[in-house]
Amino acid sequence: MDMKEAMKARHMVRKYTDRTIPADIVDKLNERIRMNNELHGLSIRLMTNDKSAVPGVVRLILAKGVNNFFIMAGPDGADELCGYCGADLMLYAQTLGLNTWWVGGTYNRKGAQEKSEGAKPVGIIAVGYGQTQGVPHKTKAAEQVSSYDGEAPQWFMDGIEAALLAPTALAKQAFTISGTENKVSISCDNSIFTGVDTGLVKYHFELGAGKDNFQWE
């Protein structure tokens, strides 16, 4: 499975089995984290066999078996970069046969902060072997989230299709992507999750459209 296939196969999974992630897969995840941290100046960490990710009440109501998770952290103002790199890690994990869930509001913030070694956590990503593969989230139509000056090229339409597969806070898909020739801009309005959502959507758009076909404005 490549990253584009993973993008279509990945769905939110909140309940996991107790199957341990093999050491070789953990090594691959940590190498991917290292690459993202070095490239973007972040402090992402992978915690394994750790049940502290979400509070007990969340475990009872929403989640089960969340024993492995990425802490998405960086310097102040790195929300968008964390979202961008989070998308990369979620899709990469999917190519390795794992499932994921971006947790933006119901995670153990104090615990994540303590484990971030001075960096600022903006969320966590649960990762592991899901009890199911999840189901597709409801999406808006392409024309509801995009506009193009003139006839949209295929790469732009492919990018919008990919962007609509990105996870966003509360599944609002509160973004708009506009294009003119090879210039593309994005705006996102989802309150405290705006930065993270922008990064998540940007990564998906780039994967679908092809980074060589356009420039962000």
Secondary structure, 3 states (H helix, E strand, C coil): CCHHHHHHHCCECCEECCCCCCHHHHHHHHHHHHHHHHHHCCCCEEECCCCCCCCHHHHHHCCECCCCEEEEEECCCCHHHHHHHHHHHHHHHHHCCCEEEEECCCCCHHHHHHHCCCCEEEEEEEEECECCCCCCCCCCCHHHHEEECCCCCHHHHHHHHHHCCCCCHHHCCCEEEEEECCEEEEEECCHHHHHHHHHHHHHHHHHHHCHHHCEEC
